[in-house]
Amino acid sequence: MRLGISKEICLAFFVFILLCISHFMIKKHVRMAGTLIVMVMLGFFLAGNAVKNSYIGLEGQTLVKYKGVIFEEGKTASGNQKLFMNLQVPFQEGKNKTVVLYAIWTGENSFQIGDEILITGEVLPLDGKTVPGGYDERLYLKTKNVDYKMYPEMIHKTGETNSFSVKLQKVKERVFAVFDTVLPQRESGILKAMVTGEKDDIDQETRDLYIRAGINHILCVSGLHVSIFVLLVHFLMEKCLKQSKRKVALATIACCVGFLIFTGFSPSSVRAIIMITVALLGRVFFRRSDMLNNVAIAALLLLLFQPLYLWNPGFQLSFITVVGIWMGLQVVSKEKDMMSKIKRTFILSLYASLFSYPLVAYHFFNISLIGVFLNLLVLPLCGPLLFFAFLTGIGGLIFPPIAAISAGGAYGILKFYQIVCTIGVSIPGGYLLVGAPSLLTIGVYYLILYMCSFYGRKFCNEKTIFCAMIVLGFSVFGNRLIFHKNTIAFLDVGQGDSTVISTYDGRAVVIDGGGWFGAEIGKNTGMKVVKPYLEYLGVKELDGIFLTHFDSDHMIGVVELCQSVPTKAVYISEYPCSDMEKWNSLKEVLEKQEIMLYTVKENDVSNWGNYGKITCFYPPSGVKFIGDDDNHGSLVLKYEYGGTNILLTGDAAVEDERILLSKGADISAQILKLGHHGSKNSSSEAFLEAVAPQVGIISCGKENLYGHPHKETLKRVNDQRITAYRTDKQGTILAEISPKGSYEIDAVAEREAVYEGIKKTMEKW
């Protein structure tokens, strides 16, 4: 279970707090126990307050020429400009209130930070997560204090401010121009990310290479970059300028704050700056600092400022990696010979990786085993690389020939990184797709790691290791070995269809892949929705893909999956396709990827033994309707497992339902995916009576142009007392099927995250 399941998280959190308070009380640290209780209550209050909108009641309103000032801009994955702005909204008695708005601008003209604008458009709410493993827009934007979003109809620039942020942005643009002048596009994009935190210019190939190599942490401004920056400033002040240690400490703190402002306030960089500042203040006041105390102070200050950082992957990984390094420091030797230093570096890299693996898998579903070794080659060169980067950026502003010379050093190091990473990722098993572990698995993993690190041989005896492995194995393989539950996911792909059947042993089949109108191949539902869900499950290969028919809102995602996910076979309807262009495009992809293609018709069966079976009921052999409507050839499939039946009807219409009923086949099912997205021309009364489902699934997009689902269909469903679930309102619908004949339905968008629960509790107060 993931972020939205509040019961497990709240239970684990409650047990943790109870244990901490008990520990303090037993040790007679009453003040510590009281402080912990106060801090927990404060945390709940701040978390609830963080998700509240600063202005209630704007949702759904159309704003006409409202004034605003842009304070951040960038690009979306589709290439549109994203704008963050402070909008002035009338409040009361002629006063205005500031609302933070996130706007996605699709117009030709672009805007800059500091632009004063007039904006027109409908105010929309922030979307929560609707697909497991998908993007949580609400959490991400709420972390940035955004209240609403908008797709503006019009933005008109009226002027520009001359604020500090504008001047800072102009300096950044001059630095970017230097990098673009002296370096190729690929290397320029990497240096921009490392020096300024701006990652829009990094190409996807480089991102993927660095992720697979386990060194993608160098592509963002983090503790590593801050530490190197501090060392450079420290060396310059103390060794070159011969300043006292106290002056050096104060100057370094000032430079750190300036660096933080220049690069943006990412959680990892703020954490590093706070820790370094506390350590340097200790030098100013002649006090020794403690690493764990510094970590705790950094976490406290960050969470006081923004409690939602607790759910931020960057925040979590930054702090857990530092804790891992601290744990490694407790076990490494202090000897100073070369072999001891190499061994110490490897152990610290190993501990950092071991502590970060569960959270990396939880958020990104993959782990890089080769990264432990590649970081030994990459990290020592990060110092020289950043030195060359700073020299290139600053030198290019003062004396351009300096930039041309220093850029050569940066280019050479980046090329070395590319070669090393390419070799590393080619090693089998170096990069693993593992899926998202459960919270229980993560908790047990960290408990074992903690006990092994601190208690060593006392803990690492045969009995404790055996018990720990049993618990860890149960948390990972419990469903595969004991429960044997399969899951059917009706994915929220907007106005389209996509269903994923996943079994307890890791097998998976996809039925349709969805498809967004206007989005290009590579940025459509297959890559943006279906594949992330498969990765969330840890699926490395598809047993098959069933394409019910060739409509774009079913097919485009299938094409993307065939190009990006190993697939054994694709199954299509025997009904002749009328759109030869679509047929040829699919055939071309299948031939290129060497994927087998099969046609399916009435009475064909795919039997998985203990894992269930799929039976095809439609189309019958030799049937062809007049016209070019491929909906009439839609596959109608039934999945059966443990006494539970699920009927999937594609875009079958009333005419197809009549033919199907005339065959007298057993189409009864507990769960029915209604035909053609809930169209009035599907799911007739006679058909619903024959299927007699308890649950009806309607896959459609929000406020779609077709009016799906139609009122007539919803009335027929309601008259049959069928419980309806809709992807446009409830997100992805998950049906978990037990081999004993029972099933449970879960709507992802209706899952209540912890911070949302806190908000509702506060509103009741």
C-alpha positions in Angstrom: 0.0 0.0 0.0 1.2 3.5 -0.7 0.9 7.0 0.5 -2.9 7.3 0.3 -3.7 4.4 2.6 -3.9 6.2 5.9 -4.8 3.3 8.2 -1.4 1.5 7.9 0.6 4.7 8.1 -1.3 6.1 11.1 -1.0 2.7 12.9 2.7 2.6 12.3 3.1 6.2 13.3 1.0 5.7 16.5 3.1 2.6 17.5 6.3 4.6 16.8 5.2 7.5 19.0 4.0 5.2 21.7 7.4 3.4 21.8 9.3 6.7 21.9 7.2 8.0 24.8 7.5 4.7 26.7 11.3 4.8 26.2 11.5 8.3 27.6 9.2 7.6 30.5 11.1 4.4 31.4 14.4 6.4 31.3 12.7 9.1 33.4 13.1 11.6 30.7 9.8 13.2 31.4 10.7 16.5 29.6 11.7 14.6 26.5 8.4 12.7 26.5 6.4 15.9 26.9 8.4 17.7 24.2 7.8 14.8 21.8 4.0 14.9 22.5 4.0 18.7 21.9 6.0 18.4 18.7 3.7 15.6 17.3 0.6 17.8 18.0 2.3 20.8 16.4 3.2 18.6 13.4 -0.5 17.5 13.0 -1.6 21.2 13.1 1.0 22.4 10.6 0.3 19.5 8.2 -3.4 20.2 8.3 -2.9 23.9 7.7 -0.5 23.3 4.8 -3.1 21.6 2.7 -5.7 24.4 3.2 -6.3 26.8 0.4 -5.4 30.4 1.2 -8.7 31.5 -0.5 -11.8 29.3 -0.4 -14.4 29.4 -3.1 -12.4 30.1 -6.3 -12.8 26.6 -7.6 -14.9 26.5 -10.8 -15.0 30.2 -11.2 -13.8 32.0 -14.4 -11.4 34.8 -13.7 -11.3 37.6 -16.2 -8.2 39.8 -16.5 -7.0 39.2 -12.9 -3.6 40.8 -12.0 -0.7 38.6 -11.1 3.1 38.4 -11.0 5.1 35.4 -12.2 7.7 34.1 -9.7 8.7 30.8 -11.3 8.5 29.3 -14.8 9.6 26.2 -16.6 8.5 23.5 -19.1 6.1 20.6 -18.8 6.9 17.2 -20.1 4.9 18.0 -23.2 6.9 21.2 -23.9 4.3 23.7 -22.7 5.3 26.6 -20.4 4.4 26.2 -16.7 4.0 29.3 -14.7 3.7 29.9 -11.0 2.2 33.2 -10.1 0.9 35.3 -7.2 -2.6 36.3 -8.1 -4.4 39.2 -6.6 -8.0 38.2 -5.8 -10.6 40.6 -4.3 -11.3 39.5 -0.7 -13.4 41.9 1.4 -13.9 45.7 1.8 -11.9 46.5 -1.3 -8.9 44.5 -0.1 -7.1 41.9 -2.2 -5.8 38.5 -1.1 -2.8 36.7 -2.7 -3.5 33.3 -4.2 -0.8 31.1 -5.6 -1.8 29.8 -9.0 -0.2 27.1 -11.2 -0.9 27.8 -14.9 -0.1 25.7 -18.0 0.3 28.0 -21.0 -0.1 26.5 -24.5 0.2 29.8 -26.3 3.0 30.8 -28.7 4.4 33.7 -26.6 6.4 33.0 -23.5 6.7 34.7 -20.2 9.6 35.4 -17.7 10.0 35.6 -13.9 8.9 39.0 -12.7 6.4 39.6 -15.5 3.2 41.5 -14.4 0.3 39.9 -16.2 -3.5 39.9 -16.7 -4.9 36.4 -16.8 -8.2 34.9 -17.9 -9.4 31.3 -17.4 -11.3 28.8 -15.3 -9.9 28.0 -11.8 -9.4 24.3 -11.3 -8.7 22.2 -8.3 -5.4 20.3 -8.0 -5.7 16.6 -9.0 -4.8 13.9 -6.5 -3.2 10.6 -7.5 -5.5 8.5 -9.6 -3.2 5.6 -10.6 -0.9 3.6 -8.2 2.6 4.5 -9.1 1.4 7.7 -10.8 2.0 11.4 -10.3 0.4 13.1 -7.3 -0.2 16.6 -8.5 -1.9 17.8 -5.4 0.9 16.7 -3.0 3.6 18.1 -5.2 2.0 21.5 -5.8 0.8 21.8 -2.2 4.4 21.4 -1.2 5.1 24.5 -3.3 2.1 26.3 -1.5 0.0 26.3 -4.7 -3.7 26.8 -4.2 -5.2 26.2 -7.6 -4.3 25.5 -11.3 -5.5 26.9 -14.6 -5.2 26.4 -18.3 -5.5 30.1 -19.2 -7.5 31.3 -22.2 -5.4 34.5 -22.3 -2.3 35.9 -20.6 -1.4 39.5 -21.3 1.9 41.1 -20.1 1.4 44.5 -18.6 4.8 45.2 -17.3 7.6 43.7 -15.2 9.0 44.1 -11.7 12.6 44.8 -10.9 12.7 42.6 -7.8 15.6 40.6 -6.5 14.3 37.4 -8.0 14.2 39.0 -11.4 17.8 40.2 -11.2 18.8 36.7 -10.0 17.0 35.1 -12.9 18.9 37.4 -15.3 22.2 36.3 -13.8 21.1 32.7 -14.3 20.3 33.3 -17.9 23.7 34.9 -18.5 25.3 31.8 -16.9 23.2 29.5 -19.1 24.3 31.5 -22.1 27.9 30.9 -21.2 27.4 27.1 -20.8 25.5 27.0 -24.1 28.3 28.9 -25.9 31.3 26.8 -24.7 29.7 23.3 -24.3 27.6 20.9 -26.4 23.9 20.8 -25.5 24.1 17.6 -23.5 27.0 18.7 -21.3 25.6 22.2 -21.0 22.3 20.8 -19.7 24.1 18.7 -17.0 26.1 21.7 -15.7 23.0 23.9 -15.6 21.4 21.2 -13.3 24.5 20.8 -11.1 25.1 24.6 -10.6 21.7 26.1 -10.7 19.2 23.3 -10.1 17.6 23.9 -13.5 16.9 20.5 -15.1 14.7 21.4 -18.1 17.6 21.1 -20.6 18.7 17.6 -19.6 17.8 15.2 -22.4 15.8 12.1 -21.5 18.6 9.8 -22.6 21.0 11.3 -20.1 18.4 11.2 -17.3 17.8 7.5 -18.0 21.5 6.7 -18.1 22.3 8.4 -14.8 19.3 6.8 -13.1 20.2 3.3 -14.3 23.8 3.9 -13.1 22.7 5.1 -9.7 24.3 8.5 -10.0 21.3 10.7 -10.8 21.8 12.4 -7.4 24.5 14.5 -9.0 21.9 16.0 -11.4 20.3 18.1 -8.7 21.7 20.5 -6.2 22.1 18.3 -3.1 24.3 17.9 0.0 27.1 16.7 -2.2 27.2 19.9 -4.2 26.8 22.1 -1.1 29.6 20.3 0.6 32.0 20.7 -2.3 31.0 24.4 -2.6 31.8 24.9 1.1 35.1 23.2 0.7 36.0 25.4 -2.2 35.0 28.6 -0.2 36.8 27.3 2.9 40.0 26.6 1.0 40.0 30.0 -0.7 39.4 31.9 2.6 41.7 29.9 4.9 44.5 28.8 2.7 44.7 31.5 0.1 43.5 34.6 2.0 44.9 33.4 5.4 41.8 34.4 7.4 41.0 33.2 10.9 38.8 30.2 11.5 35.9 32.2 12.9 36.0 34.7 10.0 36.2 31.8 7.6 33.1 30.2 9.2 31.1 33.3 9.1 32.0 34.0 5.5 31.3 30.4 4.5 27.8 30.7 6.1 27.1 33.8 4.1 28.3 32.2 0.9 26.1 29.1 1.6 23.0 31.3 2.0 23.8 33.0 -1.3 24.3 29.7 -3.0 21.0 28.4 -1.7 19.2 31.5 -2.9 20.8 31.2 -6.3 20.0 27.5 -6.8 16.5 27.3 -5.3 15.4 25.9 -2.0 15.3 22.2 -2.6 14.9 20.1 0.5 18.2 18.3 0.1 20.2 21.5 -0.4 18.4 23.3 2.5 19.2 20.2 4.7 22.8 20.4 3.8 23.0 24.2 4.4 21.4 24.0 7.8 23.7 21.1 8.9 26.8 23.0 7.7 25.6 26.3 9.2 25.1 24.6 12.6 28.5 23.0 12.4 30.2 26.3 11.5 28.3 28.2 14.2 29.8 25.7 16.6 33.2 26.8 15.4 32.3 30.5 15.8 31.2 29.9 19.4 33.8 27.3 20.2 31.3 24.4 20.5 31.5 21.0 19.0 28.6 19.9 16.8 27.1 16.4 16.6 26.1 15.0 13.2 22.8 13.5 14.3 21.8 16.6 16.2 22.6 18.6 13.0 20.4 16.2 11.0 17.6 16.6 13.6 17.8 20.4 13.6 17.7 20.5 9.8 14.6 18.2 9.7 12.8 20.2 12.4 13.3 23.5 10.7 12.3 22.2 7.3 9.2 20.5 8.6 8.2 23.6 10.6 8.4 25.6 7.3 6.7 23.0 5.2 5.3 19.8 6.9 4.4 18.2 3.6 8.1 17.8 2.9 7.7 14.6 5.0 6.1 13.0 2.0 8.7 14.5 -0.5 11.0 11.8 -2.0 13.9 14.3 -2.1 13.5 15.1 1.6 13.2 11.4 2.6 16.2 10.2 0.5 18.4 13.2 1.6 17.9 12.5 5.3 17.9 8.7 5.1 21.2 8.7 3.1 22.8 11.0 5.7 21.7 8.6 8.4 23.1 5.7 6.4 26.5 7.5 6.1 26.5 8.2 9.8 25.8 4.5 10.5 28.7 3.6 8.2 31.0 6.0 10.1 30.3 4.0 13.3 31.8 0.8 11.8 34.6 2.0 9.5 38.2 2.0 10.7 40.1 5.3 11.4 43.3 4.2 9.8 44.8 6.6 7.2 46.7 4.3 4.8 45.5 4.2 1.2 43.8 0.8 1.4 41.9 1.8 4.5 40.7 5.0 2.8 39.5 3.0 -0.2 37.8 0.5 2.1 36.2 3.3 4.1 34.9 5.0 1.0 33.4 1.7 -0.2 31.7 1.0 3.1 30.2 4.5 3.3 28.9 4.2 -0.3 27.5 0.8 0.6 25.7 2.1 3.7 24.3 5.1 1.9 22.9 2.7 -0.8 21.6 0.1 1.6 19.7 2.8 3.5 18.3 4.5 0.4 17.3 1.3 -1.5 13.8 0.8 0.1 12.7 4.4 -0.4 14.2 4.5 -3.9 12.2 1.4 -4.7 9.1 2.8 -3.0 9.1 6.0 -5.1 10.8 4.9 -8.3 10.3 1.1 -8.4 13.9 0.4 -9.4 17.3 0.1 -7.7 20.8 0.4 -9.1 23.1 -2.2 -7.6 26.0 -1.1 -9.8 25.7 2.4 -8.4 27.6 1.3 -5.2 30.7 0.8 -7.4 30.1 3.5 -10.0 29.9 6.1 -7.2 33.4 5.2 -6.2 34.6 6.5 -9.6 32.1 9.3 -10.0 32.1 11.1 -6.6 35.9 11.8 -6.4 35.6 13.8 -9.6 32.6 15.8 -8.5 34.8 18.3 -6.8 36.9 19.1 -9.9 33.8 19.0 -12.0 32.0 21.6 -9.9 35.2 23.7 -9.7 35.4 23.8 -13.5 31.6 24.5 -13.7 31.8 27.4 -11.3 34.9 28.7 -13.0 33.2 28.4 -16.4 30.0 30.2 -15.3 31.7 33.0 -13.3 34.7 33.3 -15.6 32.5 33.5 -18.6 30.7 36.5 -17.1 34.0 38.3 -16.4 36.5 37.2 -19.1 35.1 34.7 -21.7 38.4 33.0 -22.6 38.5 31.6 -19.0 35.2 29.8 -19.7 36.5 28.3 -22.9 39.5 26.9 -21.1 37.8 25.6 -18.0 34.9 24.1 -20.0 37.4 21.6 -21.4 38.0 20.2 -18.0 34.2 19.9 -17.3 33.7 18.3 -20.7 36.4 15.7 -20.2 34.9 14.6 -16.8 31.4 14.4 -18.1 32.6 12.3 -21.0 34.3 10.0 -18.5 31.0 9.7 -16.6 29.2 8.8 -19.8 31.7 6.0 -20.6 31.7 4.6 -17.1 27.9 4.7 -16.8 27.4 3.1 -20.2 29.8 0.2 -19.3 28.2 -0.1 -15.8 24.6 -0.4 -17.0 25.5 -3.0 -19.6 26.4 -5.4 -16.7 23.5 -7.9 -16.2 21.7 -7.4 -12.9 23.2 -3.9 -12.3 19.8 -2.2 -12.5 16.7 -4.1 -11.2 13.0 -3.4 -11.5 11.6 -4.5 -8.1 8.3 -2.7 -7.8 7.1 -0.7 -4.8 7.7 -2.5 -1.5 5.0 -2.4 1.2 5.4 -0.3 4.3 5.7 -3.5 6.3 8.6 -4.6 4.2 10.4 -1.2 4.5 9.9 -1.2 8.3 11.2 -4.7 8.8 14.2 -3.9 6.4 15.3 -0.9 8.4 14.8 -2.7 11.7 17.1 -5.5 10.6 19.6 -3.0 9.2 19.6 -1.0 12.5 20.0 -4.2 14.6 22.9 -5.5 12.5 24.7 -2.1 12.6 24.4 -1.5 16.3 24.3 -4.9 17.9 26.4 -6.8 15.4 27.2 -10.3 16.6 24.7 -10.0 19.6 21.9 -9.8 17.1 23.4 -11.7 14.2 22.9 -15.2 15.6 21.1 -18.1 13.9 17.7 -17.6 15.7 17.3 -13.9 15.3 18.5 -13.9 11.7 16.0 -16.8 10.9 13.1 -14.9 12.6 14.0 -11.7 10.8 14.2 -13.4 7.4 10.8 -15.1 8.1 9.2 -11.7 8.8 10.9 -10.0 5.8 10.0 -12.9 3.5 6.4 -12.9 4.6 6.1 -9.1 4.0 7.6 -9.6 0.5 6.2 -13.0 -0.6 3.2 -13.4 1.6 0.7 -13.0 -1.3 2.7 -15.3 -3.6 3.1 -18.1 -1.0 -0.1 -17.8 1.1 -2.9 -15.5 0.1 -2.8 -16.0 -3.7 -4.8 -12.8 -4.5 -4.9 -11.5 -8.1 -5.6 -7.9 -9.0 -7.6 -6.3 -11.8 -6.8 -2.6 -12.3 -9.2 -0.5 -14.4 -6.7 2.3 -15.0 -7.7 6.0 -15.2 -6.4 6.8 -18.7 -8.9 9.6 -19.3 -11.3 9.1 -22.2 -10.2 5.6 -23.1 -9.8 2.1 -21.8 -7.0 0.1 -20.2 -7.2 -2.9 -17.9 -4.3 -4.7 -16.3 -4.7 -8.2 -14.8 -1.8 -9.1 -12.5 -1.4 -12.5 -10.7 0.1 -13.3 -7.3 3.1 -14.8 -9.0 4.1 -11.7 -10.9 2.4 -12.4 -14.3 0.5 -9.7 -16.1 -1.7 -9.1 -19.1 -2.9 -5.8 -20.5 -6.3 -5.3 -22.2 -6.2 -2.1 -24.2 -3.7 0.7 -23.5 -5.8 3.9 -23.7 -4.8 6.9 -25.8 -4.9 10.6 -25.5 -5.9 12.7 -28.5 -3.2 15.1 -29.6 -0.4 13.6 -27.5 2.5 12.1 -29.5 3.8 8.5 -29.3 6.2 8.3 -26.4 4.2 10.8 -24.3 0.9 9.1 -24.3 -1.0 6.8 -22.0 1.2 3.7 -22.5 4.3 5.5 -21.2 2.6 7.9 -18.8 0.0 5.7 -17.1 0.2 2.0 -18.0 4.0 1.5 -17.9 4.4 3.3 -14.5 1.7 1.1 -13.0 3.4 -2.1 -14.4 6.7 -0.8 -12.9 4.9 -0.2 -9.6 3.9 -3.9 -9.6 7.4 -4.9 -10.5 6.3 -6.5 -13.9 9.3 -7.0 -16.1 7.5 -8.8 -19.0 3.9 -9.0 -20.2 2.4 -12.4 -20.9 0.2 -10.7 -23.5 -1.6 -7.6 -24.7 -5.2 -7.9 -25.8 -6.3 -5.1 -28.2 -10.1 -5.1 -28.3 -10.3 -3.0 -31.4 -8.3 -0.3 -33.3 -9.8 3.0 -31.9 -7.1 5.4 -30.9 -8.3 5.6 -27.3 -7.6 1.9 -26.9 -4.7 1.4 -29.3 -2.1 4.1 -28.8 -1.0 2.9 -25.4 -0.6 -0.6 -26.8 1.8 0.6 -29.4 3.9 2.4 -26.7 3.9 -0.7 -24.5 5.1 -2.9 -27.4 8.0 -0.5 -27.9 9.0 -0.2 -24.3 8.0 -3.4 -22.4 9.1 -6.9 -23.3 5.9 -8.7 -24.5 5.3 -12.3 -25.4 2.3 -11.8 -27.7 -0.4 -9.4 -28.9 -4.0 -10.6 -29.4 -6.4 -8.8 -31.7 -10.0 -9.4 -32.8 -10.5 -11.6 -35.9 -12.9 -8.9 -37.1 -11.3 -7.1 -40.1 -9.9 -3.7 -39.3 -11.2 -0.9 -41.5 -8.4 1.6 -40.7 -5.4 0.1 -42.6 -3.1 2.9 -41.4 -3.5 1.9 -37.8 -3.2 -1.8 -38.6 0.0 -1.2 -40.6 1.5 1.0 -37.8 0.9 -1.8 -35.2 2.1 -4.5 -37.5 5.3 -2.5 -38.1 6.0 -2.2 -34.4 5.3 -5.9 -33.7 7.7 -6.9 -36.5 10.4 -4.6 -35.3 10.1 -5.9 -31.7 9.6 -9.5 -32.8 6.4 -9.9 -30.9 4.0 -12.7 -32.0 0.5 -11.6 -33.2 -2.6 -13.8 -32.9 -6.2 -13.2 -33.9 -9.0 -14.1 -31.4 -12.6 -15.0 -31.9 -15.6 -16.6 -30.1 -14.8 -19.6 -27.8 -11.0 -19.1 -27.8 -9.5 -19.6 -24.3 -6.3 -18.7 -22.7 -5.9 -20.9 -19.7 -3.4 -20.0 -16.9 -4.1 -23.0 -14.7 -4.1 -21.9 -11.1 -3.9 -18.3 -12.0 -7.3 -18.2 -13.9 -8.3 -18.1 -17.5 -9.5 -15.7 -20.2 -12.4 -16.7 -22.5 -13.4 -14.8 -25.6 -17.1 -14.6 -26.3 -17.1 -12.1 -29.2 -16.8 -11.6 -32.2 -18.2 -14.7 -33.8 -16.3 -16.0 -36.8 -17.3 -14.6 -40.2 -19.5 -11.7 -39.0 -19.0 -8.3 -40.7 -21.2 -5.2 -40.2 -21.9 -2.7 -43.0 -19.7 0.4 -42.6 -16.4 1.2 -41.1 -17.3 1.1 -37.4 -14.6 -1.1 -35.7 -16.5 -1.0 -32.4 -18.7 -3.9 -33.8 -15.6 -6.1 -33.8 -14.6 -5.4 -30.2 -13.4 -8.4 -28.2 -15.6 -9.4 -25.3 -13.5 -11.2 -22.8 -14.3 -12.9 -19.4 -11.6 -13.4 -16.8 -12.3 -16.1 -14.3 -10.4 -16.7 -11.0 -11.5 -18.4 -7.8 -15.2 -18.3 -8.6 -15.1 -14.6 -9.5 -15.9 -13.5 -13.0 -15.1 -10.2 -14.7 -16.6 -9.4 -18.1 -14.8 -6.8 -20.3 -16.8 -5.6 -23.3 -14.5 -3.1 -25.1 -16.6 -0.7 -27.2 -19.3 -3.3 -28.0 -22.6 -1.7 -28.9 -26.3 -2.8 -28.4 -26.2 -4.7 -31.8 -23.2 -6.8 -30.6 -24.9 -7.5 -27.3 -27.9 -8.9 -29.1 -25.7 -11.3 -31.1 -23.9 -12.3 -28.0 -27.2 -13.0 -26.1 -28.5 -15.0 -29.1 -25.5 -17.4 -28.7 -26.7 -18.4 -25.2 -23.2 -18.3 -23.7 -22.8 -17.9 -20.0 -21.8 -14.3 -19.7 -22.7 -13.9 -16.1 -20.1 -12.0 -14.0 -19.8 -10.3 -10.6 -17.9 -7.4 -12.2 -18.8 -5.8 -15.5 -16.8 -3.2 -17.4 -19.5 -1.4 -19.2 -19.2 -1.1 -23.0 -18.1 2.0 -24.8 -17.3 4.1 -21.8 -21.0 4.1 -20.6 -22.5 5.2 -23.9 -26.3 5.1 -24.3 -25.8 2.7 -27.2 -24.2 0.0 -25.0 -25.2 -1.9 -21.9 -28.8 -2.5 -22.7 -31.3 -3.6 -20.1 -31.4 -7.2 -21.5 -27.6 -7.4 -21.5 -27.3 -6.2 -17.9 -30.0 -8.7 -16.8 -28.0 -11.5 -18.5 -24.7 -10.5 -16.9 -26.3 -9.7 -13.5 -23.2 -8.0 -12.2 -22.9 -6.7 -8.6 -20.3 -4.0 -9.7 -20.2 -2.0 -12.9 -17.0 -0.2 -14.0 -17.2 2.8 -16.3 -13.9 4.0 -17.9 -14.2 7.6 -19.2 -12.5 11.0 -19.0 -13.5 14.0 -16.9 -16.0 16.3 -18.7 -15.4 14.4 -22.0 -16.8 15.8 -25.2 -19.1 12.7 -25.7 -21.0 13.1 -22.5 -20.0 9.7 -21.2 -21.4 8.1 -19.2 -24.9 8.9 -20.6 -27.8 9.4 -18.2 -29.8 6.6 -19.8 -27.0 4.1 -19.1 -26.6 5.3 -15.5 -30.4 4.9 -15.0 -30.3 1.3 -16.4 -27.4 0.5 -14.1 -29.2 2.0 -11.1 -32.4 0.2 -11.9 -30.5 -3.1 -11.9 -29.1 -2.1 -8.5 -25.5 -2.3 -9.8 -22.9 -0.5 -7.8 -21.2 1.8 -10.3 -17.5 3.0 -10.2 -16.2 5.6 -12.6 -12.6 6.4 -13.4 -13.4 10.0 -14.1 -14.6 10.5 -10.5 -12.8 7.8 -8.5 -9.6 7.3 -10.5 -8.2 3.8 -11.0 -10.5 1.1 -9.8 -8.8 -2.0 -8.3 -10.5 -5.3 -7.8 -8.6 -7.7 -5.6 -9.8 -11.3 -6.1 -9.3 -14.1 -3.6 -9.0 -17.7 -4.7 -11.9 -18.4 -2.3 -14.4 -16.5 -4.4 -14.5 -13.2 -2.7 -13.3 -9.8 -4.0 -12.7 -6.3 -2.7 -13.1 -3.0 -4.7 -10.8 0.0 -4.0 -11.0 3.4 -5.7 -7.6 5.0 -5.7 -8.8 8.6 -5.9 -11.0 8.0 -2.8 -8.0 6.9 -0.7 -7.5 9.5 2.0 -3.9 10.5 2.5 -2.8 11.3 6.1 -2.5 15.0 5.5 -6.0 15.1 4.0 -7.4 13.4 7.1 -5.7 15.9 9.3 -7.2 18.7 7.3 -10.7 17.3 7.6 -10.2 16.9 11.4 -9.1 20.5 11.7 -12.0 21.7 9.7 -14.4 20.0 12.2 -12.7 21.8 15.0 
